[in-house]
Amino acid sequence: MERLPEPELMNDPAQAKAYAHADFEDAHSAIVAHFCRIFGKHEKPHAVLDLGCGPADISIRFARLYPDCRIDAVDGAHFMLEQARTRIEHAGLQHQISLHLQCLPDCELPQKNYQAIVSNSLLHHLHDPQSLWTTIRRYAVPGTAIFICDLYRPQTLGQAEDLVSRYAAGEPEILRRDFHNSLLAAFTPDEVQDQLDTAGLQGLKLEPISDRHLLVSGRLQGT
Ligand SMILES: C[S@@+](CC[C@H](N)C(=O)[O-])C[C@H]1O[C@@H](n2cnc3c(N)ncnc32)[C@H](O)[C@@H]1O
């Protein structure tokens, strides 16, 4: 099935609100568990970058996992960051998480580099996927833990519809539509491997971690 890109930014207020109130507990707790599996429980990054942070659920989970770390969370959608601000305040984590209204690949961040760079469900939004990989190259140094999760594109429209029925059955229509569009906009594992090769990031490991998610992880190698 051909890729069908969707708009990059999620800057519609209703869409941002619905996404921020969706239940991602299973998927997002699994993401944190994968990070610990790969980088070990002794990993203690003091500066983390969350790219395409949306309502900051992933940033909040990392802030709780590493209470001494500072997190720069980046998103280009104003309404999504409003949701993020409310959630961070509610969690009392303003001292750990800073929000940045900026778009990849041209973002200017406070740190020159980070010990960990994480991103969930951003890649499939990007019209040019190299926006993500060049940003990572810019803000990583040898040893940086890189951890990128996303959907991968099913082979057929029927498979995409099955996934929406299986995982979003009880969700509001706006979320079901977003999930469907995201599956069609996602890259295949082979396409992501080509992106990594082009970016000189072939040292990272690409693995499927569910029937719809892939993970790219590893440490930036010295060059
Ligand atoms: C599906 S959401 C994922 C949010 C969050 N990472 C999570 O896992 O819940 C993707 C986010 O990426 C943002 N985004 C898309 N393209 C972007 C770009 N070029 N620069 C910055 N943010 C972008 C969107 O606005 C949206 O908030």
The ligand as a Gaussian input file, in Angstrom:
#p B3LYP/6-31G(d) Opt

LIG

0 1
 C        0.847000      11.786000      17.230000
 S        1.500000      13.126000      18.133000
 C        2.541000      12.304000      19.292000
 C        2.642000      13.050000      20.586000
 C        3.470000      12.404000      21.690000
 N        4.835000      12.156000      21.297000
 C        2.845000      11.144000      22.206000
 O        3.453000      10.075000      22.065000
 O        1.738000      11.196000      22.754000
 C        2.679000      13.851000      17.014000
 C        3.082000      15.273000      17.393000
 O        4.154000      15.702000      16.558000
 C        3.968000      17.079000      16.257000
 N        4.722000      17.411000      15.033000
 C        4.496000      16.949000      13.789000
 N        5.403000      17.437000      12.931000
 C        6.226000      18.238000      13.650000
 C        7.362000      19.034000      13.334000
 N        7.838000      19.110000      12.071000
 N        7.966000      19.713000      14.326000
 C        7.495000      19.654000      15.597000
 N        6.418000      18.925000      15.951000
 C        5.795000      18.222000      14.998000
 C        2.466000      17.213000      16.120000
 O        2.033000      18.554000      16.272000
 C        1.962000      16.289000      17.228000
 O        1.755000      16.977000      18.433000

